[in-house]
Amino acid sequence: MKQEFTKKNEIKMTADITSYDGCTIQKSSQTAVLKEDPSRENQVINLYPFLTGQKIEGFGATLTEAAAFTFAKMSEQNKKQFLDACFGQDGLGYNQTRMAIDSCDASLGNYSAMEDETDTAMESFSLKRDEEYILPFYNAITQERQEPLTVMLSPWSPPAFMKTNGEKNHGGMLKKEYYEMWAEYMCRFVEAYLETGVAVKRISIQNEPNAVQTWDSCCYDGAQEKEFLKDFLYPALKRHGLTGLEVFIWDHNKERMVERAREVIDEETASMVDGIGFHWYSGDHFEALDVLRRLYPDKKLAFTEGCVEYSHFTTGDQLAHARMYGHDMAGNLNGGASFLVNWSILFNSQGGPNHVQNWCEAPMMYDEKTDTLETKLSWEYIRHFSHYILPGSVWIANSKYTDELDVTAALRPDGQIAVVVMNRTAKEKEVYLRTEGKTAALKLPGDAIATVLLS
């Protein structure tokens, strides 16, 4: 049955508001009843619940080895606080995650589940490394939620012997003679995770295939990604009975995602590709999402990584960092994203561990020396989306009067409309939410974000 916002004689507005004065977080709320207002023209945010878009599956963050290792160091009290904050009903309510096939930069070091190039039968394949921290971390989360997270698996690099540069780091490419073995390896990894109870639903072919990184990385051009998918990975998935997995291509920044999709998806491969993953590191490019939605309306668009890297941003500007999340999440949802997964769900106080010192901020960070769990302002901003835009919501069309606001809206399964409004300025703004010819004023403090529920 189509999800609809029932027209009512009276529409009530309840707003949950978070503001920040540079030191402390303030919470406030507003309530109102929308009233008929045929003449209001200025300062309007329009909601069009009769025009819906993609179903929103949920939100989450990546379960890296760094996060799992950090979690293992916590006191039981802080573990409980962390799990409640990220997965509890009053917290972020995460239901999605991404996990690495073998090591990534947010790992304690390079590793692979199988590193013997003479072992063509992969008899030495083992999840021993994952069993130390990563899988117990996933299990702790599952126990907290009483149901598994939906998992995407992504590789950062094949084993060193399969690559042209002979190492997991610094790019390189997959040797042609190992295309088939690597496809089998990926399937073996999926099966091993499924056997441990990890709810793997989707995979991406390669994390950031256009980047030569100082950490685990591997490059594919469009023709190579298409060939690997069509002639090796998809046949391997069929042999292993894994064609029910969703397969995502690209899994990199938005500025080249249209070109990559056109290079990989054609009449022959269209049925093999379920979606296109993207990151935020090269800027907004929200228009590219709209282009993809027009070109491939049957493909899912998914935000699969984004974080505040200390190599690019100051470590102290909590408001700027939080706004990065709010701005990107609103733009991605308006562009058609079905689910959003941030980078590592947890780091230590340094921004790691990270085996190449690529220190980053996470919305929650733990200081082992003082046994202190710090919640960043970005956590508050993420919550305005993930807590209120429930899984199964559908995006609804909207418009705003100024680029000093970020706005997105969704119709929830319970029939309520959730509207997230972020004020990107230090000045208070009075805005008017309008739907079905009725309006209500919302006073939005400077440097604030609000979620409004209409019921």
C-alpha positions in Angstrom: 0.0 0.0 0.0 1.3 3.4 -0.9 2.5 5.5 2.1 0.5 8.6 2.4 0.2 11.6 4.7 -3.5 11.8 5.5 -5.1 15.2 5.0 -6.3 16.5 8.3 -8.3 19.4 9.5 -5.6 20.0 12.1 -1.9 19.4 11.6 0.3 19.7 14.7 3.9 20.6 14.7 6.4 19.5 17.4 10.0 20.6 17.0 13.1 19.2 18.7 15.9 21.8 18.5 19.6 21.6 19.2 21.8 24.7 19.3 25.4 25.4 20.2 27.1 28.4 21.6 30.6 27.3 21.0 30.9 25.6 24.4 27.7 24.0 25.4 24.8 22.3 23.7 21.3 23.6 24.4 18.1 21.7 23.8 14.7 23.3 23.3 11.3 22.5 21.8 8.4 24.3 20.1 4.9 23.3 19.3 2.3 24.8 17.1 -0.8 24.1 15.0 -0.6 24.7 11.2 -3.1 27.3 10.1 -4.6 28.2 6.7 -2.3 30.9 5.2 -3.0 31.8 1.6 -0.8 34.9 1.5 2.5 33.8 3.1 5.3 34.1 0.4 8.6 34.8 2.3 10.7 32.6 4.5 8.8 29.5 3.5 9.8 25.8 3.5 7.4 23.9 1.4 6.5 20.2 1.9 4.9 18.2 -0.9 3.8 14.9 0.7 1.9 13.9 -2.5 5.3 13.5 -4.3 7.4 10.8 -2.8 10.8 9.4 -3.7 13.1 6.6 -2.5 12.4 4.4 0.5 14.9 5.1 3.2 16.3 1.9 4.7 18.2 3.5 7.6 21.5 4.9 8.8 24.7 3.7 10.3 28.5 3.8 10.5 31.4 1.4 9.7 32.6 -1.2 12.1 36.3 -0.9 11.6 39.0 -2.9 13.4 40.0 0.4 15.0 36.5 0.8 16.4 36.3 -2.8 17.6 39.8 -2.6 19.3 38.8 0.7 21.0 35.5 -0.8 22.2 37.4 -3.8 23.7 39.4 -1.4 25.8 36.4 0.3 27.4 35.0 -0.3 30.8 31.7 -2.1 30.9 29.9 1.1 31.9 31.3 3.0 28.8 30.5 0.0 26.5 26.9 0.2 27.7 26.9 4.0 27.2 28.3 3.6 23.7 25.9 0.9 22.6 22.9 2.9 24.0 24.1 6.1 22.2 24.5 4.5 18.8 21.9 1.7 18.8 19.4 2.4 21.5 15.9 3.8 21.0 16.8 7.2 22.4 20.1 7.3 20.5 21.0 7.2 16.9 19.0 4.0 16.2 21.6 2.8 13.7 20.5 -0.3 11.7 23.0 -0.2 8.9 26.8 -0.8 8.8 29.7 -1.4 6.4 32.6 -3.7 7.2 35.9 -4.2 5.5 37.0 -7.4 3.7 40.4 -7.6 5.3 42.3 -4.5 6.5 41.7 -0.9 5.8 43.4 2.2 7.0 41.4 2.2 10.3 43.1 -1.1 11.2 45.9 -2.1 13.5 48.0 -3.1 10.4 47.8 -4.8 7.0 46.3 -8.3 7.0 44.4 -10.7 4.7 42.4 -13.8 5.4 44.7 -15.8 3.1 48.2 -14.8 2.1 49.7 -17.9 0.6 49.9 -17.5 -3.2 50.5 -21.2 -3.7 47.2 -22.1 -1.9 45.0 -22.0 -4.9 42.3 -24.0 -3.1 42.4 -21.4 -0.3 42.6 -24.0 2.4 44.5 -21.6 4.6 41.6 -19.0 4.5 40.8 -17.9 8.0 38.9 -15.3 9.9 41.3 -15.5 12.8 42.1 -11.8 12.7 38.4 -10.8 12.6 37.6 -13.1 15.4 39.8 -11.2 17.8 38.0 -7.8 17.9 35.7 -7.2 14.9 33.2 -10.1 15.2 32.9 -9.8 19.0 32.1 -6.1 18.4 29.4 -7.0 15.9 28.0 -9.6 18.3 27.9 -7.1 21.2 25.9 -4.7 19.0 23.5 -7.5 17.8 22.9 -8.4 21.5 22.2 -4.8 22.3 19.7 -4.4 19.4 18.2 -7.9 19.7 18.5 -8.1 15.9 21.5 -7.9 13.4 22.7 -4.9 11.6 22.3 -4.9 7.8 25.9 -5.2 6.5 27.7 -4.1 3.4 31.1 -5.7 2.9 33.8 -3.7 1.0 37.4 -4.6 0.1 40.2 -2.1 0.3 42.8 -4.3 -1.2 43.3 -7.9 -2.3 46.2 -9.8 -0.8 49.6 -8.4 -1.8 50.5 -11.3 -4.1 47.5 -10.6 -6.3 48.5 -7.0 -7.1 50.8 -5.4 -9.6 52.7 -3.5 -6.9 53.2 -6.5 -4.6 51.7 -4.8 -1.5 48.3 -3.9 -0.1 49.1 -0.2 0.2 49.9 2.5 -2.4 47.3 1.5 -5.0 48.4 -0.9 -7.6 45.9 -3.0 -9.6 44.6 -6.5 -9.4 46.7 -8.8 -11.7 44.6 -10.2 -14.5 45.6 -13.7 -13.6 44.1 -13.3 -10.2 40.7 -11.9 -11.3 39.0 -15.3 -10.8 40.8 -16.2 -7.5 39.9 -12.8 -6.1 36.3 -13.2 -7.0 36.3 -16.6 -5.3 38.0 -15.1 -2.3 35.3 -12.4 -1.9 32.6 -15.1 -2.0 34.5 -17.1 0.5 34.7 -14.1 2.8 30.9 -13.4 2.4 30.1 -17.1 3.2 32.4 -17.1 6.2 30.8 -14.0 7.6 27.3 -15.4 7.0 28.3 -18.6 8.8 29.3 -16.5 11.9 25.9 -14.8 11.9 26.8 -11.5 10.3 23.8 -10.3 8.2 25.6 -9.6 5.0 23.1 -8.1 2.5 25.3 -6.3 0.1 28.9 -5.9 -1.2 30.8 -3.3 -3.1 33.4 -4.3 -5.7 36.1 -2.0 -4.4 36.5 0.9 -2.0 37.7 4.0 -3.7 38.8 2.4 -7.0 40.2 5.7 -8.3 42.6 6.5 -5.5 46.2 5.6 -4.8 46.3 5.7 -1.0 49.1 5.3 1.4 47.0 2.7 3.0 45.2 -0.4 1.6 44.0 0.5 -1.9 43.5 -1.0 -5.3 42.7 0.8 -8.6 40.2 -0.2 -11.3 39.2 1.9 -14.2 35.7 1.6 -15.5 36.5 -1.1 -18.1 38.3 -3.2 -15.4 35.5 -2.9 -12.9 33.0 -3.9 -15.5 35.1 -6.8 -16.7 35.7 -8.1 -13.1 32.0 -7.8 -12.3 30.7 -9.4 -15.5 33.2 -12.1 -16.2 34.4 -13.0 -12.7 32.5 -11.7 -9.6 29.0 -12.3 -10.8 29.7 -15.8 -12.1 31.4 -16.6 -8.8 28.3 -15.2 -6.9 26.1 -17.5 -9.0 28.3 -20.6 -8.3 28.1 -19.9 -4.6 24.4 -19.2 -4.5 25.0 -15.6 -3.5 23.1 -13.7 -6.3 20.7 -12.5 -3.6 23.4 -10.1 -2.4 23.1 -6.5 -3.6 26.2 -5.5 -5.6 27.3 -1.8 -5.5 29.8 -0.3 -7.9 32.1 2.8 -7.6 32.0 3.3 -3.8 34.0 6.5 -4.2 33.5 10.3 -4.4 30.6 11.8 -6.2 32.4 13.9 -8.8 33.0 11.0 -11.1 30.2 8.6 -10.2 28.1 9.4 -13.3 30.9 8.5 -15.6 31.8 5.3 -13.8 28.2 4.2 -13.8 27.9 4.7 -17.5 31.1 2.8 -18.0 30.0 -0.2 -16.0 26.3 -0.4 -16.5 24.9 -1.5 -19.9 22.3 -3.9 -21.1 24.5 -6.9 -20.2 25.5 -5.8 -16.7 22.4 -3.9 -15.6 20.9 -6.9 -13.9 24.2 -7.5 -12.0 24.3 -4.0 -10.4 21.9 -3.1 -7.6 23.3 0.3 -6.6 26.0 2.9 -6.7 27.9 3.9 -3.6 29.5 7.3 -3.0 31.6 9.2 -0.5 31.8 12.9 0.4 35.5 13.8 0.2 35.5 15.8 -3.0 32.6 18.0 -2.2 28.8 18.1 -2.6 28.0 17.2 -6.2 24.4 16.5 -5.1 23.4 17.2 -8.7 25.3 14.1 -9.8 22.9 12.1 -7.6 20.0 13.6 -9.5 21.6 12.7 -12.8 22.0 9.1 -11.7 18.5 8.9 -10.5 17.3 10.0 -13.9 19.7 7.6 -15.8 19.1 4.6 -13.6 15.9 4.9 -11.6 16.0 1.3 -10.6 19.4 1.5 -8.9 19.9 2.3 -5.3 22.1 5.3 -4.3 23.9 4.9 -1.1 26.3 7.1 1.0 28.9 4.6 2.1 31.6 6.8 3.7 32.4 10.2 5.1 34.3 11.5 8.1 36.3 14.5 9.3 40.0 13.9 8.5 42.4 15.7 10.7 44.8 16.1 7.8 42.2 18.4 6.2 40.2 20.0 9.0 41.0 21.5 12.4 40.4 19.2 15.3 38.6 21.9 17.4 35.8 23.2 15.3 32.9 21.1 16.5 30.2 23.3 14.9 31.8 23.2 11.4 32.3 19.4 11.7 28.7 18.9 12.7 27.4 21.1 9.9 29.4 18.9 7.4 27.3 16.0 8.5 24.0 17.9 8.5 24.6 19.5 5.1 25.7 16.2 3.4 23.0 14.1 4.9 20.2 16.4 3.8 21.7 16.8 0.3 22.2 13.0 -0.1 18.6 12.3 1.0 17.3 14.9 -1.4 19.5 13.4 -4.1 17.9 10.0 -3.7 20.1 8.1 -1.2 18.4 4.9 0.2 20.7 4.5 3.2 23.6 6.5 4.7 26.7 5.0 6.4 29.4 7.2 7.9 33.0 6.1 8.4 34.2 4.5 11.6 31.7 4.4 14.4 34.3 5.0 17.1 37.9 6.1 17.4 40.3 6.6 20.3 41.2 10.1 21.5 43.9 10.4 18.9 41.6 9.5 16.0 42.7 5.9 15.5 44.2 3.4 15.8 45.3 3.8 12.2 48.3 2.0 10.8 49.3 4.9 8.5 48.4 7.7 10.9 45.4 8.9 8.9 43.8 10.3 12.1 40.1 11.1 11.9 37.3 12.3 14.1 34.3 10.1 14.9 31.1 11.2 16.5 32.1 9.2 19.6 35.7 9.0 20.8 37.2 7.2 23.7 40.2 8.2 25.9 41.6 5.0 27.4 43.9 6.8 29.9 40.9 8.5 31.6 38.3 6.0 30.7 36.2 8.8 29.2 33.8 8.5 26.3 33.3 11.8 24.5 30.2 12.5 22.4 30.9 15.1 19.7 28.4 17.7 18.4 28.3 15.7 15.2 26.5 12.9 17.1 23.7 15.4 17.9 23.4 16.4 14.3 23.3 12.9 13.0 20.6 12.0 15.5 18.3 14.6 14.1 18.2 12.4 11.0 18.7 8.8 12.2 16.4 9.0 15.2 13.5 10.6 13.5 13.6 9.4 9.9 12.7 5.8 10.7 13.6 2.8 8.5 10.9 2.4 5.9 10.2 6.1 5.6 9.9 7.6 2.1 11.5 10.9 1.0 9.1 13.6 0.2 9.6 16.6 -2.1 10.4 19.9 -0.5 11.7 23.4 -1.3 13.3 26.2 0.7 13.8 29.9 0.3 17.5 30.2 1.0 20.8 28.3 0.8 21.5 29.4 4.4 19.3 26.4 5.4 19.6 22.7 4.7 16.3 20.9 4.6 15.1 17.4 3.9 11.8 15.6 4.7 10.4 12.1 4.9 7.1 10.5 5.4 7.4 7.9 8.2 5.7 4.5 8.4 3.6 5.9 11.3 2.1 8.5 9.0 4.0 11.5 10.5 6.3 13.7 8.4 9.8 14.4 9.8 11.5 17.5 8.6 15.1 18.3 9.3 16.1 22.0 9.2 19.7 23.2 9.8 20.5 26.8 10.2 24.0 27.4 8.7 24.3 30.9 10.1 24.8 32.4 13.5 21.6 34.5 13.2 18.2 33.3 14.4 15.8 32.6 11.6 12.0 32.5 11.7 10.9 30.1 9.0 7.4 29.0 8.0 6.7 25.3 7.3 3.9 25.0 4.8 2.0 21.9 3.6 -1.5 21.5 2.2 -2.0 25.2 2.3 -1.3 25.5 6.0 1.7 27.1 7.8 3.3 27.3 11.1 6.2 29.4 12.3 9.4 27.8 13.5 12.0 30.0 15.3 15.3 28.5 14.6 18.2 29.8 16.7 21.5 30.6 15.1 23.9 27.6 14.7 21.0 25.2 15.3 19.5 22.1 13.8 15.9 21.0 14.3 13.7 18.1 13.5 10.0 18.8 13.2 7.3 16.2 13.3 4.0 16.9 11.6 1.1 14.8 12.7 
